[in-house]
Amino acid sequence: MKRNTRQREAVASALAQGSGFVSAQTLHSRLRADGDTLGLATVYRTLASLVDDDLADVLTSPDGENLYRACSTTGHHHHLICRQCGRTVEIEADAVEQWAQAVASTHGFTDAHHVVDVFGVCLACA
């Protein structure tokens, strides 16, 4: 775990204020609007650090952009994300875990890791 700096606290706080995933650029814009002078590169580095410390989740959106949000669950998990409003539900997926390990084993791989995020439209947006 990295030590808390003013920059890390500012990024973590801004990330925690949101309810869904957000891009680094959007988070940077929010910080600037609130009067913070953090540079975009610092926001990117800090977000990467928070992800490394399991304090933030990162996923790649369908259009290829990395999106971040504060973690609310520890340990490995997956996300169900609304493509319209960004509502996110953390889910466990035992069937996915078993499938990933079985596929890896079948092909002679060990220590397999995976990322599964499911995008759809939530009931409120449907």
Secondary structure, DSSP 8 states (H G I E B T S, - for coil): -----HHHHHHHHHHHH-SS-EEHHHHHHHHHHTT----HHHHHHHHHHHHHTTSEEEEE-TTS-EEEEE-SS-SS-EEEEETTT--EEEE--HHHHHHHHHHHHHTT--S-----EEEE--TTT-
